[in-house]
């Protein structure tokens, strides 16, 4: 897997996991959720988030629909699909294997 693919895959995992844990959300809520859970260490810019959301929608991992928010603004709400649930499980397995491997190198190098 190329470095860019790994980074893109990490963002996809964060988005999918956020939707799994919180349910349907619009883009800003997803980015805020990730930022809050990471104690402000991760800030997802619009230029990265929305292409990721479009990519995940195109591959069937999420679905989206337009709705009106509580503040009467039109927002696109994203929700996890059955395929997305499977993708979360696989991506978490890959992430855990990668972090274990990195941990070994850091401990024993």
Buried (B, 14 or more C-beta within 10 A) or exposed (E): EEEEEEEBBBBBBBBBBBBBEEEBBBBEBBBBBBBEBEEEEBEBEEEBBBEBBEBBBEEEBBBBEEEEEEEEEEBEBBEBBEBBEEBBEEBBEBBEEBEEEEEEEEEEE
